[in-house]
Amino acid sequence: MTGRLNTWIAAAGMALLAAAAWAQDAGQDDAADRPQDPAAILTVTGHGTTTAVPDMATVALGVVAEAPGPGDAVAAMTGAMAAVLDALRAAGIAPADLQTGQLMLHPVYTDRIGDDGTPPRIDRYRAETTVSARVRDLEALGSILDAAVAQGANRLDSVTFGLADPQPAQDAALTAAVGDARRKARLMAEAASLSLGPVQRLEEMADGPPRPLMMREAAAMSMDAAIAGGEVDVRATVTLDVALVAP
């Protein structure tokens, strides 16, 4: 009986030793397969810019009319804007590329208080309206503006140059931004005697539309010699989070 008990105890002990050895080997294998724990998370911002030649322009112009009565002011403004729209359509601007803005009507007061202390009085009324036009033929831009001015447009807010299809330029700028972020991360890791680990986060930040050239010119001058398309800068910004590991 005692011999059998000793045999059973010895067998159990050997099984326990084998299980412990297997667990230790498995733990070593898992540790070898696991990546090193990151020493820190590095966050960098990357910027990318690409330049393109604009192939379209957006023109913001309008009509301002004044008259002693509000109805007369609105009528004068409406008539002039109708003529401006006809001129734009005749110049080849598609209906889908024309958008009228809000109508504004407000009184214009005299500048001075009366001798008897009375407040400034209404002197006349001013009516205003605007139209936005996309011009896809930049060579005709100057003559189109001249035609609009000749038909009554007396307010030119801006001429904004842009891209009809900005996607290729946006993609190039985004690619450059990611490359800039990776370059910064490598530089900072090397300076800290660390290595780059897995990317934890890569996010595009809002950077707005293409940054066009803005122009403001007096409405009375000829536009053919006053306008130059220049170039358009398309920019992108990304944020990169990457793990830092000890070499």
C-alpha positions as CSV (number, residue, x, y, z in Angstrom):
1,M,0.0,0.0,0.0
2,T,2.8,2.4,0.9
3,G,4.7,1.6,-2.3
4,R,1.7,2.4,-4.4
5,L,1.2,5.7,-2.6
6,N,4.8,6.7,-3.2
7,T,4.5,5.8,-6.9
8,W,1.4,7.9,-7.2
9,I,3.0,10.9,-5.5
10,A,6.1,10.7,-7.7
11,A,4.0,10.5,-10.9
12,A,1.9,13.5,-9.8
13,G,5.1,15.5,-9.0
14,M,6.5,14.8,-12.4
15,A,3.3,15.9,-14.1
16,L,3.3,19.1,-12.2
17,L,7.0,19.8,-13.2
18,A,6.2,19.1,-16.8
19,A,3.2,21.4,-16.8
20,A,5.2,24.2,-15.2
21,A,8.0,23.8,-17.8
22,W,5.4,23.9,-20.6
23,A,3.8,27.1,-19.2
24,Q,7.2,28.8,-18.9
25,D,8.1,27.9,-22.5
26,A,4.7,29.1,-23.7
27,G,5.1,32.4,-21.8
28,Q,8.6,32.9,-23.4
29,D,7.1,32.3,-26.8
30,D,4.3,34.8,-26.2
31,A,6.7,37.4,-25.0
32,A,8.8,37.0,-28.0
33,D,5.8,37.4,-30.3
34,R,4.5,40.5,-28.5
35,P,5.8,43.8,-29.7
36,Q,7.6,45.9,-27.2
37,D,5.4,48.1,-25.1
38,P,5.5,51.7,-26.4
39,A,7.6,54.0,-24.3
40,A,5.4,56.9,-25.4
41,I,3.0,58.1,-28.0
42,L,4.4,60.8,-30.3
43,T,2.0,63.2,-31.9
44,V,3.0,65.3,-34.9
45,T,1.3,67.5,-37.4
46,G,2.1,67.4,-41.1
47,H,1.4,70.1,-43.7
48,G,1.2,69.7,-47.5
49,T,0.8,72.3,-50.2
50,T,0.4,71.9,-53.9
51,T,0.1,74.7,-56.5
52,A,-2.1,74.6,-59.5
53,V,-3.0,77.0,-62.3
54,P,-6.7,78.0,-62.0
55,D,-9.1,77.1,-64.7
56,M,-12.2,79.0,-63.5
57,A,-13.2,82.1,-61.6
58,T,-16.1,83.0,-59.4
59,V,-17.2,86.6,-59.8
60,A,-19.3,88.4,-57.1
61,L,-20.9,91.6,-58.4
62,G,-24.0,93.6,-57.8
63,V,-26.2,96.6,-58.5
64,V,-26.9,99.5,-56.1
65,A,-29.7,101.9,-56.9
66,E,-31.0,105.0,-55.0
67,A,-34.2,106.9,-55.4
68,P,-36.4,109.2,-53.3
69,G,-39.0,106.4,-52.7
70,P,-38.4,102.7,-51.8
71,G,-40.4,101.5,-54.8
72,D,-38.5,103.5,-57.2
73,A,-35.2,102.3,-55.8
74,V,-36.2,98.7,-56.0
75,A,-37.5,99.2,-59.6
76,A,-34.2,100.8,-60.7
77,M,-32.2,98.0,-59.1
78,T,-34.4,95.3,-60.6
79,G,-34.1,96.7,-64.1
80,A,-30.4,97.1,-63.9
81,M,-29.9,93.5,-62.5
82,A,-32.1,92.1,-65.2
83,A,-29.8,93.7,-67.8
84,V,-26.7,92.4,-66.1
85,L,-28.1,88.9,-66.0
86,D,-28.9,89.1,-69.7
87,A,-25.4,90.3,-70.4
88,L,-23.9,87.4,-68.5
89,R,-26.0,84.8,-70.2
90,A,-25.2,86.3,-73.6
91,A,-21.5,86.0,-72.7
92,G,-21.9,82.3,-72.4
93,I,-22.5,81.9,-68.6
94,A,-24.6,78.8,-68.1
95,P,-27.8,79.2,-65.9
96,A,-26.4,76.7,-63.4
97,D,-23.4,79.0,-63.0
98,L,-25.5,82.0,-62.0
99,Q,-26.9,82.6,-58.5
100,T,-28.5,85.8,-57.3
101,G,-28.1,86.9,-53.7
102,Q,-30.3,88.7,-51.2
103,L,-32.1,91.9,-51.9
104,M,-31.4,94.7,-49.4
105,L,-33.5,97.9,-49.1
106,H,-32.8,100.5,-46.4
107,P,-33.2,104.3,-46.0
108,V,-30.3,106.7,-46.3
109,Y,-30.4,109.5,-43.7
110,T,-29.2,113.1,-43.9
111,D,-25.9,113.4,-42.1
112,R,-26.7,116.4,-39.9
113,I,-29.0,117.1,-37.1
114,G,-31.4,120.0,-37.8
115,D,-30.8,123.5,-36.3
116,D,-33.8,122.9,-34.0
117,G,-32.3,119.6,-32.7
118,T,-34.5,117.4,-34.9
119,P,-32.8,114.0,-35.7
120,P,-31.5,113.2,-39.2
121,R,-34.3,112.6,-41.6
122,I,-34.7,110.0,-44.4
123,D,-33.1,111.6,-47.6
124,R,-33.6,108.7,-50.0
125,Y,-33.7,104.9,-50.3
126,R,-31.0,102.5,-51.4
127,A,-31.7,99.0,-53.0
128,E,-29.0,96.5,-53.5
129,T,-28.7,93.0,-54.9
130,T,-25.8,90.7,-55.9
131,V,-25.1,87.9,-58.3
132,S,-22.4,85.2,-58.3
133,A,-21.2,83.9,-61.6
134,R,-18.8,81.0,-62.3
135,V,-16.7,81.8,-65.4
136,R,-15.1,78.8,-66.9
137,D,-13.4,80.6,-69.8
138,L,-10.8,82.7,-68.1
139,E,-9.7,84.3,-71.4
140,A,-13.2,85.9,-71.6
141,L,-13.3,87.0,-68.0
142,G,-12.3,90.6,-68.6
143,S,-14.8,91.1,-71.4
144,I,-17.5,89.5,-69.4
145,L,-17.0,91.9,-66.5
146,D,-16.9,94.8,-68.9
147,A,-20.2,93.7,-70.3
148,A,-21.8,93.4,-66.9
149,V,-20.5,96.9,-65.9
150,A,-21.8,98.4,-69.1
151,Q,-25.3,97.0,-68.3
152,G,-25.5,98.5,-64.8
153,A,-23.3,96.5,-62.4
154,N,-21.8,99.1,-60.2
155,R,-20.5,96.9,-57.3
156,L,-17.7,94.4,-57.7
157,D,-17.0,92.5,-54.5
158,S,-14.4,90.0,-55.7
159,V,-13.0,87.8,-58.4
160,T,-11.9,84.5,-56.9
161,F,-9.8,82.0,-59.0
162,G,-10.2,78.3,-58.4
163,L,-10.2,74.8,-59.8
164,A,-13.2,73.2,-61.5
165,D,-11.9,69.8,-60.3
166,P,-9.8,70.3,-57.2
167,Q,-9.6,66.6,-56.3
168,P,-6.2,65.8,-57.9
169,A,-4.6,68.8,-56.2
170,Q,-6.2,68.0,-52.9
171,D,-4.9,64.4,-53.1
172,A,-1.4,65.6,-53.9
173,A,-1.5,68.0,-50.9
174,L,-2.8,65.3,-48.6
175,T,-0.1,62.9,-49.7
176,A,2.5,65.6,-49.0
177,A,1.0,66.3,-45.6
178,V,1.3,62.6,-44.6
179,G,4.9,62.5,-45.8
180,D,5.7,65.6,-43.8
181,A,4.2,64.0,-40.6
182,R,6.2,60.8,-41.1
183,R,9.4,62.8,-41.7
184,K,8.9,64.8,-38.5
185,A,8.1,61.6,-36.5
186,R,11.3,59.9,-37.7
187,L,13.4,62.9,-37.0
188,M,12.1,63.3,-33.4
189,A,12.4,59.6,-32.7
190,E,16.0,59.5,-33.8
191,A,16.8,62.6,-31.7
192,A,15.3,60.8,-28.7
193,S,17.2,57.5,-29.4
194,L,14.0,55.7,-29.9
195,S,12.3,53.8,-32.8
196,L,9.0,54.3,-34.4
197,G,6.3,51.7,-33.6
198,P,2.9,51.2,-35.0
199,V,0.7,54.1,-36.1
200,Q,-2.0,54.7,-33.5
201,R,-4.0,57.4,-35.3
202,L,-3.8,59.3,-38.6
203,E,-6.4,62.0,-39.1
204,E,-6.9,64.7,-41.7
205,M,-7.6,68.1,-40.2
206,A,-10.0,70.6,-41.8
207,D,-8.0,73.0,-43.8
208,G,-10.6,74.8,-45.9
209,P,-11.1,75.1,-49.6
210,P,-8.3,76.0,-52.1
211,R,-6.8,79.4,-51.2
212,P,-7.4,81.5,-54.3
213,L,-6.1,84.8,-55.4
214,M,-8.6,87.5,-54.4
215,M,-8.9,90.7,-56.4
216,R,-10.9,93.9,-56.0
217,E,-11.0,96.5,-58.8
218,A,-12.9,99.6,-59.4
219,A,-16.0,99.0,-61.4
220,A,-15.4,101.9,-63.8
221,M,-12.1,100.6,-65.2
222,S,-11.7,98.1,-68.1
223,M,-11.2,94.6,-66.7
224,D,-9.2,93.1,-69.6
225,A,-5.8,94.5,-68.3
226,A,-6.7,94.4,-64.6
227,I,-7.1,90.6,-64.1
228,A,-4.4,87.9,-63.8
229,G,-5.2,84.4,-62.8
230,G,-1.9,83.6,-61.0
231,E,-1.9,80.3,-59.1
232,V,-4.0,78.5,-56.5
233,D,-2.5,77.0,-53.4
234,V,-4.3,73.8,-52.2
235,R,-3.3,72.8,-48.6
236,A,-3.8,69.8,-46.4
237,T,-3.0,69.1,-42.7
238,V,-2.9,65.8,-40.9
239,T,-2.3,64.7,-37.3
240,L,-0.2,61.5,-36.8
241,D,0.0,59.5,-33.5
242,V,2.7,56.9,-33.5
243,A,4.2,54.7,-30.8
244,L,7.8,55.2,-29.7
245,V,9.6,52.0,-28.6
246,A,13.1,51.5,-27.2
247,P,15.5,50.1,-29.8
